[in-house]
Every structure is written in structure tokens, then in C-alpha cells.
Amino acid sequence: MDKKNGIYVVFTAALFLAILLSMGMGAMTISITDMLHILAKSLGLSIGTATDDLAENVLLYVRMPRVLLGVLVGAALGISGAAVQGIFRNPLAEPGLIGISAGASLFAALVIGMESVLLVSLGQFLGFYLLAFAAFAGAGIAAILVYRFSRTDGKPNIATMLLAGIAINALAGALTGLISYLADEQQLRTITFWMLGSLGGANWNIVLGILPFVLIPVVVLPLFGKGLNLFSIGEHQAEQAGADPGKIKNTVIILSTLAVGACVSVSGIIGFVGLLVPHIVRLLGGVDHRFVLPASALLGALVLTVSDMLARIIAAPLELPIGVITALLGTPAFLYILYRDKKKITP
């Protein structure tokens, strides 16, 4: 077994273990034996052992959808971060850099601030999905604006895209701040908690709802690994080698927007996963995008599953925002990378 296959095995085994621990730990502890009995019963298997109804409901309708949502969101953020870093040829890039997260935040804050005034009927009809739909729409609109501003002679320009993303981030942040300033106390708490990230609203409908929006990028993006390898030496050189830089840029941006927009719409803003996970993968197994992309999906799922478990058990029965946990874990690692590589990234 070579090194990269070994990394896949370790990540997969660690993710499986993290899923088991996360489903069992929290305000109510459920043993692995009890979990197996409950799962067997839910599959219609005769186990001859009575199961606790409360533990069964917690596992099947609270823990399992939440853990699976964390796996999907983490995988989407990890692989999108790796793909965007490959497109920008910049290890400090991430999907939020081009305004996706900021656009989602703005539209979510807008719905929270206006729901009690203008969107009462719509909010009663759609419930939680109104916020999810608004955040997804905001992410998509921000990505479209950045993409349109970046096009030169019919082709997207990476440098202009980066600058347009910074501008969209600044504008969306200012408008979100204004909405927060005008919001009442309850609305402000909701906006703040949503922007810090949480998987607390997970249910099976949400998991199934975002499943295709995550699976498509996770399956398709690794197919562009070879193209991103060529892209890393420069667009002109990649074109001479037979790659289509325009197709690569368009596909990666669209798929990253699809994945991150869907995830932000159901979990809020979760930072550092898309930024740091690809760094760790490259440190462990090299810079080949054919390896980095799928490995980032696995490690992203692992990191978010562990972070969510910590968010639930550190202050149980209270729950910390998962964005706080990822920031506390990610900031020291990010500063270490900056310190180690500061000569490489200084012009």
C-alpha cells in the first residue's frame, strides 16, 4: 500500500470512529451496544432485547441526521476549499473569498430581520426552509455577480474575480451589520447564532435536501484533478498541454458555489474548514490534486464531525456554535502555517 492509499484508509477509519462517537456522545450518552440494538430494530431485525424509547428517538431523529449533515457539510467545505485554492493558485484562498458565504449571510439576515414584518405568511408556509432558501439564493447571487464582474473578453479573470469577491464581501458585511443594528433582541440573537454556524437544526428532510448538492461536487470535482495540476503551472501552459482553462475555472467555481451555498444555507457560516483542510492534506500527501481533492473531502468530514461533537459535549447540556470550535481549532494551525511559510508568501 502506498502512502496516499494509506492516508485514505486512515482518514476513512478515523471518520467512521468519529461518527460512532458523535452519535453516542452528548447530553444523553448512548453506548455502542445500544446503538447497534436500535439500528438493528429500525431495520426490522429481531434482537430479543428491549431498547429505550428515548434513546431510540434521540439516536434516529436527532443524532443520526445531525452527524450525517456534519459529514456532508464538512466534505463539501473541504473539497471546495481545495478546488478554489487550485483555481486561484493561492493556498490562502477559500470559497468565502469570492463572496459566497457573505452573500448567504446577507440574505439570511435579511429574512430573519424581515420575517416578522413582511414575510409572515411565507415563513409559516416554508418554516426553516425559508431561511435555507434565502441563504442559498444569496450565495448564488454573490457568485454570479463576482463571475460577471470578472469576465474579460468572454473569459473570467482570476485576479479580477478575487478583487470583486473582496468588494462583495465588504458590501454584504456592511449590509448585514446594518440589519443586525436595526434588529430587535431576538432577531439579533438569531442572526448572531446563525452566523457562528450550527448543525442544531438538522433533520432527515434537510439531509436529503442538500444531499444532491453535495454529492455532485464531491463526485465531479476530483475528475478535474489532472486539469488543476496543469492549471497550477499557469493558464497559458495548461492550454498548451491540452487543458481548457476556461472550462476548468467555470466548472470549479459553479460546483464550489453549489456545494458551499447549499451547506451555508442549512448550517450557517463555518470558517477555517475550507481553508485549513487542504493545507493539512498537502502536508501529508503532496500537492497532486487527484489526491488532494478526495482526501480533503474525507478530512473535512472528519474535522466537522469532531468539531460538532465537541460543540455538544464541552458545555453540555448547552451547545456551543460549531463555528466557534472550528475557529478555536483552526486559528492556531493557520498562524503556524503562516509563520512557517511566511518567506514563501511574502512578495
N, C-alpha and C positions, 0 to 999 in steps of 0.2 A: 504494500500500500504506500503510495507516495504521500508527500507532505500535505498537499491540497485535499486529497481524499480523506486523510486523517483529520484535517480541520473540519471537513463536512461532518464526519462521524461524531467528533467531539461536540460540535455545535448542536447537532440533532439530538444527541443523548442528553446534553445539558438542557435543551429546550423541553424535552419530554419530562425530565425530572422537575424542572421549574413549573410545568403545567400541573403535575401531580401535587406538588407542594402548594401551589397557589390555590388549587381547588379545595385543598384541605384546611388551609390556614385562614384565620380571620377572627371576627368577633365570636363565631362558633367554630370550634375545631372539629373536623371530620377525619377520622382515621382512614388510611388507605383500604383497610379491610371493609369498613363501612361503605366507602366509595364503590368498591368492586361489587358489593352486595346490591347497592342501589342501582348501579348501572346494569347489572345482570337482571334485576327485577324490571327495569324500564325496557329491556329488550325482550321481555316475556319469558325469561328463563326461570325455572323453578330452583330456588336456592335453599328452601327449607328453613330460612332464618328470617325472623321479623326485622323490619327496618323502621327506624324512627321517622315519622311523617315529617317532622320539622326539618330534620337533616336532609331528607329526600327533597323537600321543596327548595331548601337553600342551595343544594348541590345542582339540581336540574334546572332551576329557574332563575338563580342569582349568580352562582359561581361559574357554571359552565359557559353561559353566554358571555359573561364578563371576561373570562380568561381567553376564550376564542376571539373576542373582539380585540383584546390586547395583542394577541398573536397576529391578527390581520393588520392592525394599525402599525405595529412595530415593523412587520415585514414590509409594508408599503413605504413607511418613512425611511427605512434602511436602504432599500433598493433605489428609491427615488433620489436620496441623497447621493448615492454612489453614481447614478446616471447623470445627475446635474453637475457634479464635480467633474465628471469625464467630459461633458459638453463644454463647460467653461474652462476646462484645463486648469482648474484652480482648486486646491484641496480645502480651501476655506469657504467654498460655495455650498449652498444648500437650497432646497425648494423655497424656503421663506425669503430668500434673497431676491427672487423675481416677483414678489408681491402676493403669492398665493395665500399664505397664512394671514397676511394683513387684510387682504380683501375679504376673506372668510370672517375675520374678526369684526370688521366694519359692518357687514350685513347682519351678522348675528346680534351685535349690539343694537343695531337699528330695529330689529324685530323685537328684542327684549324691551327697548325703550318705547316702542310704539304699539305693542300688542294690546295694552290696556286701554288705548285711546282709539286707534284706527283699525286694529286687526282682531277685534274680539271674536267675531263670528268665524273668521278664518282660523284663529287659534283654537277655538273649541272644536272645529272640524278636523284639523290636522294634528292638534296636540303637539307632542315633541317634534314631530316631523316638520312642522313649520320652521323651527329653528335650524334643523338639519338641512332642509331645502334652501333656506336663505344663505347659510354658510357655504354650501356647495355652489350656489349661484354666484356669490361674492368671489369665491376662489376662481371660478371660470371667467368671470368678467375681468378680474385683475390680470389673469394670464393673457386673455385676448388683447387687452389694452397694451400690455407690455410687448406682446408679439407684434401688434400693428405698428407701434412706435419704432420698433427695432428693424422693420423691413427697409432695406435699401436696394433699389433696382430689382425688387421682387424677391430678395433673399434676406433672411433675418441676420442681423449683425450682432455678434455676441457682446461686444463692448457696449453698443447702444442698448441692448437688452438689459445689461447689468445696470446701466445708469437709469433706464426707465423703471426698473424694479426698485431702485433706491427711491426714486421720486414717488412711485405708487405707495411704497411702504410709509414714507413720510406723510403723504396726504391721508392715507387710510388711518394711520396712527393719530393724526391730529383730529380727524372727524370722530374717531372712536372716543378720544379723550373728551371731545365736546359733548357727545351723547352721554358719557359717564358723568360729566359735570352737571348736566341737566336732569339726570335720572334721580328718582327717589331712592330711599334707603334699600328697599327690597330689590329694585332693579339694579342698583349698583352692586349689591352682593352677588346677584345672579351673573352680571357681566364679568365681575372680577373672578368668580369661581370658574366660569366657562373659559376665560382667557388663560387660566392657570392649568387647564386640562384635567379631565376626569373621565373614567370609564364607568362611573356610577349609574348612568342611565342605560346600561347595556340590557338588552333582551334579545330573544331569538329573532324577532322581526328586524331589528337593527342589524344583527349579524348577517342575516340572509340578504338584507337590503344592500349592504356595502360589499358583499362577497364578490360579485362580478367585477366591481370597480377596482378591487384589489387583485383578484386573480389574473385579470387580463394584463396589467402592467407587470406583475411578478412573473408571468409566463413569457410575455413577449420581450421585455427589456433585455433579458440575457441573450436573446438572439442577435442583439446588436453589439455584443461584447467585442467581436473582432473589428467591427466598424469603429467603435470607440477607441480601440487600441491604435488604429490608423489615424483617427482624428486627433489623438494626443500629440502627434508629431507635427500637426498643422493642417489646416483645411486644404491648402494647395497640394501638399504632399499626399494627403489622403485621397484627393481626387485623382492624382497621377497614379496612385496604387490601385485604382479601380473602385473606390468607395464613392458614395454620393453624399457629400457633407450636408446638403440641404435636407435630404430625406432623413438623415440621422438626427439633425437638430430638430426638425419638425416632429418626428416621432417621439423622441425623448421628452421634449417639452410637453407635448399633448398627453402622453402616458403619465408623466410625473404630475401634471396638473390633475388628471383624472384620479390618481391614487391619493395624493395629498388632500385634494379638495374633498373627496369622499370621507377621508379619515378625520379631517378637521371638523367636518360637518357633524360628526357624532361624538367626537372626543374632546373638542376644543383644541387649544394651542399646546402642543407638547414639544418642547425645544430640545436641542442637542442630539437627538437620536439620529436624524438625517445628516448631521454634521460629523459626529464622532465615530459612529459605527463603521463607515467606510475607511476611516483612518486606521482603526484597530485591525480591520481585515487586511489592509495593505501591509501593515507592520508584520502580521503573522504569515501571510502567504504570497506577498508580492503584488504587483500592480496590473496584472493581466485582468482586464475587465470580464473576460469569460469566467474567471473565478470570483472576482470582486463582487459582481452583481448578485449572483445567487447566495454567496456567503453573507453579504450584507443583509439580505432578506432574512436569513436564518438568525444572524446575530441581533438584528433589530427586533425580531420577535422575542428572542431570549431576553434582551435588555428591558423591553417594555413589560414583559410578563413578570420579571423580578421586581421592577420598579413599582408596578401596581400592587404586588404582594406586600412590599414594604410600606406602601401608602396605606394599606388596610390594617397592618399589624402594629406599626410603630406607636400609634396613639389610639388603638382600639379601645372602645367601640367607635371612636371618632375616625374620620377618614381624611387623610391629607390629600391635597390636589397632586395628581401624578406629575404635573409639570414642575412642581417644587422638588420632587425626588429626582427627576432626570436632570434638573439644573444643579442640584447639590452633588450628584454623581459626576455630571459632565463638566462642570466648570474647572475643577482641579485637573482633570485629564486634558482639557483644552488648553489650559495655561501651561501644562507640562509640554504639550506638543509645540506650542508657540515658542517656549523657551528653548527647546531642543533644536527647532528648525528655524530660529529667527534669522540666521545668516542666509538661509536658502530663500526666504520670502521677503527679505529686505531688498529693495531695488538698488 
